[in-house]
């Protein structure tokens, strides 16, 4: 999670809190929001009774009934407010939504045992920055309200992961720190995610049917790089020599195949930050993983219309989609300083470059390309899985518990006893990354006594001065924000974390609440694989087949957001990832200790009623969080105009590669999020009828909104279509705008539409 202008936000927050407390004292409270060790399998002997799928696909299964699972997939819209809400990810208070490039979705995957339907898991992939404590709580509470059939789903078997897009609306998180730049907690933003996630689970549940699962992997070489190679090099040379790259290039795919031979979906894991869209972007999108999912699903239309493609994150911490490297944007063209990613001693001018960084489009072209590369890797793997996949066989199990990492004692690999610490962030946290550099004089690779302006020590101490014990616990991290010990007005970051593991046969899924770096993820996965083998979790006896090697993947950030998980060696370098590792240098070892010790709960002899102790419950702040985002009061039209009226029409004709635009009299899109609907569309005249060919789910159709007068409540909308050079037929087209206005006085909300003139694409 990049932190552009975090220092300015902190200083502003301090002043704002003083003002807020004064106002509260005078006038009372403001409105409150509701508020493998991973193994390649290049060839697996074909099993009997193959189920065909198309000319190039088949699904291997065994004749043993236990090779079959109960499978369900579902997808639903979670697009929150696309305007007037701060985007979540870069932590820049000036990055406020102005429209929509691509709708956001929740994709749900359910796997259960046929003979024991109570043994079931749900894996959610949300087009959000991360999972979240409040969001997961809302989903679990909502599942209880869906009726007895959904009582099977609960905290142990529901995983809520985010794709880590930095281009979605914010103001939905549980803790105060990420709320600061979003002006608090917005119920509309929160409910869009929770309600959409519930709808996706419901659709997956309703689609449950017997089927088969297989897993395979491939290499995607051109979609990620390491943005902190200096820290990566701190890991032992012998360990680094085991790996070809300083980021994981492996994409793992889980393929869902119905018993009837129809494909239901795919779930992939691949690490790359959702930072292709830059910090100056103000259009909502699912970033590169949203692109990849959309391309795969559209490719399957006409074959499997309900096909769901989930592109989950993996050990994403130090990865970047800016694959051309980091350069100084000060006119020199030099590469950024290797150790601390600065240019002339400062971070602001050091930026990573995507494939099409020269395009002045806020990163959109690079974003689409990185998404396309992930899609291409996934589709190639999907088409070849008949020759290289491994059929999953064995039990479905899950576990979940909460643990307080503010002071957790564990045995270090060297045999000594060590502790984790209350959450804290270091000075390099405010330096940001090459994906989104910070401001002022913060730098990465900052250990010992930080050389940033001493004013930041004053800001830090105003909030809370860390104790000597806290400083010693986090050393060598110089603490900027002692966030785990600040409880005014409510907790700033989590100390209580989610520990969750899922199992499907020989596949083990680590559900990580933080962003594990490349090497941290490798160590964690290897530890799980070694422990699983020692426990015979994938032995012939446990999976009722033959001995299998465990296949381990890591998904996250999930369930909550605990920032980063760096190795102890990377932590010592104190670049951004190390400074953002909340619980001190032993954070990774604590996660490994907790998850490996709980593995016996995933044994086939265990059942859904046998779970680890639930642990301390995290606080839920939805009903006490502040919300300083302005509500929509009303909408009005300019004099002598009406809602939806065309202010500037299209040209008579366009060629492929050009942009079509029409401007309309608009209204605030926060009046109705139009979930499962659209703000804009392109229609093609076909055989005398207008047929929709583009909508909000398409990358090349863009919805722009602009407030023209705050006092009068007037606004304008521009619908823009980037006419592609491929896949667009010649002919007659028009643009559509769908809006909702809020009446002055009554507050009633009503729909309206706008239609452009007809134009020809030549």
Buried (B, 14 or more C-beta within 10 A) or exposed (E): BBBBBBBBBBBBBBEBBEEBEEEEEEEEEEEBBBBBBBEEBEEBEEBEEEBEBEEEBBBBBBEEEBBBBBBBBBBBBBBBBBBBBBBBBBBBBBBBBBBBBBBBBBBBBBBBBBEEEEBBBBBBBBBBBBBBBBBBBBBBEBBEEBEEEBEBBBBBBBBBBBBBBBBBBBBBBBBBBBBBBBBBBBBBBBBBBBBBBBBBBBBBBEBBEEBBBBBBBBBBEBBBBBBBBBBBBBBEEEEEEEBEEBBBBBBBBBBBBBBEBBBBBBBBBBBBBBBBBBBEBBBBBBBBBBBBBBBBBBBBEEEBEBBBBBBBBBBBBBBBBBBEBBBBBEEEEEEBBEEBBBBEEBBBBBBBBBBBBEEEBBBBBBBBBBBBBBBBBBBEBBEBBBBBBBBBBBBBBBBBBBBBBBEBEBEEEEEEEBBBBBBBBBBBBBBBBBBBBBBBBBBBBBBEEBEBEEEBBEBBEBBBEBEEEBBEBBBBBBBBBBBBBBEEBBBBBBBBBBBBBBBBBBBBBBBBBBBBBBBBBBBBBBBBBBBBBEBBBBBEEBBBBEEBBBBBBBBBBBBBBBBBBBBBBBBBBBBBBBBBBBBBBBBBBBBBBBBBEBBBBBBBEBBBEEBBEEBEEBBBBBEBBBBBBEEBEBBBBBEEBEBBBBBEBBEEEBEBEBEBBBBBBBBBBBBBBBBEBBBBBBBBBEEEEBEEBBBBBBBBBBBBBBBEEEEBBBBBBBBBBBBEEEEBEEEBBBBBBBBBBBEEEEEEBEBBEBBBEBBBBE
